Amino acid sequence: MKEKINKAFNERFSGAGTLYVAPGRFNLIGEHTDYNGGFVFPGAIDKLMMAEIRPNGTDKVRAYSFDLDDYAEFGLNEADAPTQSWARYIFGVCREVLKRGGKVEGFDTAFAGNVPLGAGLSSSAALESCFANAINDIFNDNSIDKFELARIGQSTEHNYCGVNCGIMDQFASVFGKKDHLMRLDCRSMEFEYFPFKPEGYKLVLVDSVVKHELADSPYNKRRASCERVAKRLGIETLRDATMEMLDAIKTDITAEDYFRAKFVIEEKERVLAVCDALVAGDYDTVGRCMYETHHGLSKDYEVSCEELDYLNDIAKECGVTGSRIMGGGFGGCTVNLVKDELYEPFIATVKEKFKARYGHEPKIYPVVVSDGARIYENQ
């Protein structure tokens, strides 16, 4: 990737710039907890976006996407927004830095990535974090703190890309640390690193390559359920709820709202249990919590689908330590914690069985937990 970006940059802009990278992310546990004031537990991965960047002495950004073989040129004022959706991510980052009083001048860039698209690994957050970090380094002497870089990426999604996302994806891409996961408190924004280097295990994503189109807005409906229960309990979010509190009002709420809230409350506790288990090196508990999360997402929160449940069943049959849906649901990946000796047989079995039932093999993405946004060291 480095060579092709160097070549593309030199051909289009002559000479060389500085290389910056930022990773995609996965989330070990803690789904649908962010908007409920709970905890998430992501890590950065070894799949990333890479950009070569050099100031050009003008007030224009000239950008080339290697993967799309597409070029965009735009100014830095609000009226200069480019039409291409990929270029709006870069433009949005520039605008969000400027809105915060930061400095941005014209630059040339060529970029590419190997974060799989559509697999829920946050390629867009990687792109935003890559450019936010680069602009901070090149034009602002790294004076913008890391949390603000993550918020710049989040605001770019909100204001320029039409996605009302939480902070987790950009946070993980900016703050990632090799061999560590991060427990982020979505209410206080405090976070803590936890060691994650599971000796004797591999972490692998199995992508169903399925995304179900939905007639209604399932995320909004589930969020509304959670908010109704919190209001009935007289608390701000379900972060402060217990199962005892929920059971006490069970007859006052719908069965659907009860089960949605039940999942969120139990998931909050599972994240904390997994943190303790990692510190103790207890991967059996980590795995058990992953299976419990899948069951809850499938049966209580109802955001799974037949294909993801089948992937989870195959993992269980193969003796995989832990497996669950990762992300919003209705398609995408399962994340699997697999003992080394079971890895090859599991991959062979899951490919064979899934293809026999659905006519195509799932995609396999081994995951290595890596560092966050940074200058690429081997220039």
HUVEN-V881193 format. One record per helix or strand. SS is the DSSP state (A for helix, B for strand). FROM is the first residue (numbers start at 0). TO is the last residue. If there is no record, write none. Layout:
BEGIN
ss=SS from=FROM to=TO
ss=SS from=FROM to=TO
END
This chain:
BEGIN
ss=A from=1 to=12
ss=B from=17 to=26
ss=A from=33 to=35
ss=B from=38 to=54
ss=B from=59 to=64
ss=B from=69 to=74
ss=A from=77 to=79
ss=A from=84 to=98
ss=B from=106 to=112
ss=A from=122 to=138
ss=A from=145 to=159
ss=A from=167 to=174
ss=B from=176 to=176
ss=B from=179 to=184
ss=B from=190 to=194
ss=B from=200 to=210
ss=A from=217 to=232
ss=A from=237 to=239
ss=A from=242 to=247
ss=A from=249 to=251
ss=A from=254 to=279
ss=A from=282 to=299
ss=A from=305 to=316
ss=B from=321 to=325
ss=B from=330 to=338
ss=A from=339 to=357
ss=B from=362 to=366
ss=B from=368 to=368
ss=B from=373 to=374
END
